[in-house]
Amino acid sequence: MAKKNNASKRYSSIITIDPGNLKSYRFQNNEIKLNKLSGFKKENFYISAISAKNLITDSIEISRNITDEDLDSAIDIQVYDELNFDPAIQYTIFYKEFIGFEDSAKRKFNIFAIETKKIEEEFKEVVKKVKYIDYILPEPLLIKSVYSKNLLEQDSVDCFLYFKKNDAFLAIYADGEYIYSKAISFSLEKMHEKFCELAGESYQYDDFINFILTGYSTNIPEENQRLIIKLYKELFVYINDVIFYAKRAYLIENINRIFINSSVGIFKNIDRYIRTYIDIEPHELNFIIAKNAKEVQSEQLHNLMVLTALEYIDEPDDSLNFSVFKRPPPFRQRPSGKITYTIILSLIISLLYPAYQFGYAYFMKLQLFQLKDKEHKLYLEASGIKRQLAILSKKQKIVQAKLDKESKKLNFREKLLNQIYEKKIHYPMKVELLVEIFKEINKYKSKIYDVDIHNNKDEKMVMVLSVFSRRDKNITELIKALTQMKKYGISTKEIRKDKKKRIYLSDIKVILNGSN
């Protein structure tokens, strides 16, 4: 099993490749566009995927007594035995430990295997164009990237369906981790053949594709268009059986969502048939990864490859990398390069070492002399600064004592002046204002039973006069008269009636305006 690659790389663009039709996209500067394969360029990162139909997937259990050092060979032996692999055929086998398997005696692993020669056959035309492919992953495992990049929440069990011209697969993920996948026999080409078989006549592939995408085709008679119902019924009954097996085999209680798409786009009204035959809430498998997504409608499988490549570039991990076409490492990382660099470096060191020792010793002596001279100068500066600080400290204490003494005198005089001002100015003014207002109260046949005098937040004098009268009109006319005097700010909240005493009462707030 391949180990984790710790060498992080950066690339100018990501090139995605579909080995089935050699279709390719380039992702660069957050934009995606169709790409023409025209030779390998080292600044590009190349990624492709193994089709599900060529992939063998299963799960096995291994004793926990097997050490990690012996795990590779133990899994190879058990895979050949349990899956009845022909010992004469070479297989490329990868494995991933099953998350959440609770057994004190055993560990469970998902197995991904393919005949090695099939990898070479599937990518034969690709390597003619680009020579090297950095990363090859099974198509069902590309879906992991939508969870890693937080495009889907990881707290549900999800099923994914993807259809291509010559292939189709189903994959199940739980809490963002791969659980199960299977190649299904309903590729777009197989669906086209079944439709023609049901109709009893042959239709062009493009006409059929146009029909399942739009629900209409000029070259398919209307009476035959209803046959799509039979086709979808057969498709989803089959998929329901696969899901039922997976739920039972992997102890899945419930599948929350099903995502569906294809290399040609989403089928018209497909959600209706999913709800009817599978009873799982359908969603479109459609993730926008580029800012020019409206202009370039890239296939979702290529979008998943881009997300997977971005994840790999950030954190390289070859534990599931099926590529047998990796670019050679830089010369300095090859065994021959390492030997060459070691010999050259040894020669340089052997020639430069004596000169280095002599030069370094002279340099250290010079540094030591400079540091001692600097130390002496700093000592003299520090002594002068200490003396100045001592003198300033004494002066500061003398000034502070004088400041404290003068502050006490100032505070005493300020307090005395405030008291004199209060007695000479405020008291007579309050009496004068009260006399003037009481005259008005008597004039309008009202009486006062309480007075509250205080200053508001603006330091204006406020008087609250509590008055009463036999008639509410008297109090109203009193308020009106006080308001017309201009120098007062008059307000009251209400005039209330005391029914028992048969009088009217009101609290009149008087604020002295201006400086008078």
N, C-alpha and C positions, 0 to 999 in steps of 0.2 A: 504493500500500500504506500502511495506517495506521501511524503511528509510535508509539513507546512513550510512554505517558502518565506523566509524573513526579509527578502530583498524587495523593498517597496520601489515601484517605478512610476514615472509620470509620462504621459503620452500626449501628443498634440490632438489626436482624434481616436475615436473608437470605430472599428469597422465590423459590422455584423454580417454574417454570411449564412444563407440557407443552402445546404449542400444539395438539396433535392432539385432546385431550379436555378442555383447560382445567383439568386437575387441577393443584393447587398445594399446596406445603408451605411452612411457615414454620420456619426454624431460628433459635432465639434462646436465649441462656444455656445452650448445649450441650444443648438439647432440641428435638425436631422434632415437628410436628403438622400435620394437614391445615389448609389455609388457604382462606378464601373470598376470591376476587378482588373487591375492592370499592373501586377507585380507587387512584390513585398517592399514595404518601406519601414525602416526600423523605428521611426517616430510614431507609427500607428500601433494600436493594440487590436489584435484580430481575435474575434470570438465566434464560435459556431456551436451547434447543438446536434446531438445524436437523436435521430428520429425514434419515436417510441416503438415502432414496429420491429426495429433491430435490437431492441434492448430487452434483456431478461431481468425481471425484478421479482424478488421474493424476500422472505425474512427467515432467519434461523436463530436458534438459541444456543449459546455457548456457556459452558461451566465457568463460574466465577473463579475457579481454581487456576484457570489458564492465565498466565502472566501476560502483560502487554508485549513483552519481547517475543512471545510465542504465538501471539494472537493472529498475525498474518497467515502463518502456515496452518494453524488450526482451522481458520475460516476457509482457506482454500480447500483443505481436505474435506471438510464437511459439506461445502458447496458442491464439489464434484460428486460426492456420495449422495446427498439428498436430492439434488436436481438432475442426477443421472447424466452428467456431462461426459462426453467422450474423452478419455485420457489422451487420445491421439490428436485432439484439437486444442490449440492454444486459445485461452480465454483471457480477456482483460477484466479483472474483478476488483470492484471497489465496494466498500461497506461504510455504513454510518450507524452509530449506536442509536437504538430506539429510545427516545426521550419519554420518561414516565413509566417505564416497564418495572414493575415492583415484584421482584422474586429474589429471595435471599440466596438462592443456589445458582441462578442462571442470569446471563445478560442476553438481551435481544438485539439483533442487528438487521437493518434493511440492506439487502444485497442488490447491487447493480452490476450486471455482467453482459459481455458481448464478445462474440468471436473476434479475435484481434484482426483477422483478415477482413472482416466486415467493416471495421473502422477504416482500413486502407481503401476498401472498395467504395464506401460511402463518400469519402473525401478525396477520391482520386482526381476528379476534375477540379476541385478547389485548389489542391496543392500545385496543380499545373499553373494556376494563375498567381498564387501568392506565396507558395513554397512553405511558409511557416504559419502555424496557427497557435496562438498563445494559450487559448483556453477553449476546451470542448466539454460541454456539460450535457447530460441527458435532458431532453425538453421538459419533462415534468418537474425537474429540480430548478428550472429557471424561475418558477413561481415564488420560490423562497425570497427572492429579492424584493417583492412588493411588501412583504412584512418587514424585512430588514430596513427598507427605506421609509417605513411608516406610512405607506400608501393604503394599507389595510390594517385595521386593529387586530390584535393577536389573541382576542379572548373568545373565539368562536371556532366551530368546526365547519370548514368550507370545502366545497367540491368544485373542481374546475374541468370544463370541457373545451377542447380546442380541436378544430377540424382543418385539415390541409388537403390538398388535392390527392395525395397518395398515402395519407396517414391521418390518424386521429388518436387522441389519448384522453384519459380521465385521470385526475389526480385528486387526492384528498389530503388536506392539511388540518391539523388541530393545534390551536394556540400558536400558530405561526411556524409549526414544525411539520416536515414531511411525514406522512403516515403510509400512504399506499398509492400506487399508480398502475395503470393497465392500458396497453394499446387496444383500441376498439376497432372493429371491422367496418365501421361506417365512415370511411374517408369520403371526401366530396365526389371522387370518381366512382366509388362503390355506390353511393347514394344515387348518382346519375344512372348507373346501370340498373339498380333496383326500380327506379322510377320508370325507365323505358320498358322494363320487364312487366311491371304492373299495367302500363299503358298498351302493351302489345305492339309497340312500334318504336323506332329509333328517333331520338331528338339530339340536336347538337348540344355538346357540353356547355357551351357559353349560353345557350338559350335556357338550359336548366338552371344554371347559376343565376342568371338574371331573374328567373322566376322565383327562386327561393329567397332572393334578396328584396324583390319589389312586390311579389305576389301576382305578377302579371308578365306574360310574354306573348308577343304577337304570333310566334311560331308554335305555340302549344295551345291546342283547342280548349275551349272553356270547359267542356265536359271531362277532359283529362286532368284539368288543374285540381279537381277535388281529390285526385289520387295522392296528393301530397299528405293528406290526412292519414292515409294508410301507411305511407312511408314513415311519417313522424311517429305514428303509433308503434310500428315495428322497432324504430330506433330507440324510443324512450322506454319501451318495455324491456329491451335488452339492457339499456343503461341502468334501469331500476334493479334488474337482477344483479348487475355488477356491484351496485351500491349496497344491496342487501347482503351480498357475500362479504364485502369489506367491513360493514358494520358488525357482522357476526364474528368474523375472523379477528378483528382488531378491537373488539369490545367498545364500539362506538355507539353511544346511546342515541344521539340525534345529530343530524346535519342541519346547520342553521341556514346556509346560503349555498346557491349554486351559481357559478360564474361561467358564461359561455361566450365564445367568439370563434372566428375562423380566419383563414388567410385571405378570404374575399370580403369579410365583413359580417355583420350580425344578420341572422335570418329573420325575415318578416314574421311577426306574430309567434315567434318561437316560445315566448314566455307563456303564452296560453297553453301550449302543449306540455310544457314542463310542469305547470301547476296541475294539469289534468292527470298526467301519467306518473309523475314522481312526487308531487305534493311537497316541493321545496321552493322557497321564495327565490325566483330567478333574478340575476343581475347581469349586466353587460360587462364582460371582461375588457375594460377599456381604460388604460392609464395614460395620461398625457405627460410626456417627459420633456418636450421641447417647446420653446417659445413660438416656433413657427408651425405648430401642430395643425392649425387651420389650413395652411397652405399645402402641407405635405401630410397626406394620410398614410402614415407608416403602419405596417402590419404589427399587431400586438406581440407576436412572437419575437420580432426584432426589437420592440420596445423593452421586452423582458430581458433580452440579451444585453441591451445597453445598461439597464439597471444592475444586472449581474456583473458586467464588466466594471462598472463604477465601484461596486462593492469589493471586487477582487483587487482592483488597483489600490484602493485604500488599505485593504487588509489581505495581502496575497495568501492563498491557501490552496495547495494542489491536492488536497486529500480526496477530491472527487474529480480531478482533472483527467479526462480520457485522451487528451491530445498526445499523439505519438509524433507530432510534427512541430515540436517546440523549437524556437530559435536557439542557436548555440549561445552559450554564455559568452561574455566579453573575454578577450584573449587572456587577460590577467587572472580570470577565474578558472580557466582550463588548467589541467595538470601540467601540460607543456609550458603554458604561460607562467604558471607559478614557479616552475623550475628555472625558467629563463630570468624572471625578475629576481629570484633569490640569488642566482649567480652574479648578476650585474650589481645588485645591492651589496653583496659580500665584497666584490672587488672595490667598489667605491668606498666602503667602510674601511677596508684594509689600507687603502691609500690615504684616506683623509684622517684616520684616527690620530696619528702622531701630531699632525698639524693642528688638529682640533684641540688636543691636550695642551699644546704650547700656547695657542691663542686664547683658550679658555682661562688658563692660569694668569696670563697677563691681564686679561679683561677683569678678573676677580680682584687682582691687586689694585688696579685703577679704580674700580668701584669702591673698594674698601677705603682708599685715600679720600675720595670725594665724599663718602658718607661721614668720615670723621670730621672733615672740614665743615660740612653742613651741620653736624651735631654741635660743634663749638659755637658757630654763629647763632644757632637756635637757642643755645643755653644763655648767651649774652642777651638776646632779645627777650627771653622769658624772664630773666632777672629784672630788666628794666621795666617790663610790664607789671611785675609784682609790686615794685616800689611805687609806681604810679597808682595802682589800685589801692594800696594802703593809704596814700595821701588823699585820694578821692573819697575813700570810705570815711575818713575823719571829717572832711569838709561836709559830706552828706549828713552826718549826724548833727553837726552844728546847725546847718540850714534847717533840718527837720525839726529841731528843738525850737528855733525861732518861729517856724511856720505853725507849729502846734500852739505856741503862746499867742500869736496874732489871731489864729482861728478862734480861740476861746473868747478873745476880746470882741471880735466881729460878731460871733453868735450871740453874745450877751447884748450888744447894742441893737442888733436886728430884732431880737425878741422884745426889748424894751420899747422900740419905736412902734412895733406892731400893736403892743398893748395900748400905747398912747393914742394911736390912730383909731383903734377900735372904740375907745371910750369917747374920744372927741368927735368923731365923725359918725360912726354907725348908730350909736344909741340915740342921739337927737333926731337923726334922720328917720329911724324906725318910729319914734314917738310922733313925729310930724306927719308921717304917712298914715299912721293909725288914726290920728285925730281927723284928718281929711276924709278918710274912708268911713269912719264912724258917723260923721255928719251926713254923708250920703245915705248910710243905712237908716238913720233916724228919719231922714227926709222922706224915705219911701216906706215908712211905717213898718220897719223890720227891726229885729233885735238879733244880737250876736251872743252865742253861748260858748264859743271856743275859738281860740286863735293858735295857729302853729306857724312859727317863723323859722326859716332855714335858708341856706344857699344851695342852688342847684349845681350841676356839673360845670356850668359856664360861669360860676361864681356870682350869679345874679340872686338878689334877695327874693325869696318866694314866701308869700303869706297865704295860708289856707284859712279862710274865714267861714266858720260854721254859723249860718243865720237861720232864723225862722220868722214866719209871718202868718197872719190869719188868712191872707189871700195869696195865691200863687202869682197873681198879676203883679203884686208889690215886688216880689223877688225878681220877676222878669224885667220890670222897669228899672230896678236897681242895677242889674247886670248890664242893661243897655246904657244906663247913664255912666257907669264906670268905664265901659268900652269906649264911649265917645270922648273921654278925657285924654286918650291917645298915649299918655305916659305910662299906662298900665297895660299889661297883657292879661286879659280876663278869660277864664274858661271854667266850665262846670260840667259834670257828667250828667246830672239829673236834678229835677225838683221833685221830691217825694212827699207823700202825705202821711201824717200820723193821724189815723182815724180816731184813736182814743182821745187824743188831746185836741183834735180838730185844728191842727196847724200844718203849714207846709215848711219843709226844711231843704236846705241845699248847702253843699260845700263848694265855696267859690275860691278858685285859685287865682291869686293876684301876683303877677311878676312885674317888677319895676323895669321898664324899657329904658335904654340909653344909660347915661351916666348920672342922671338926676337921682 
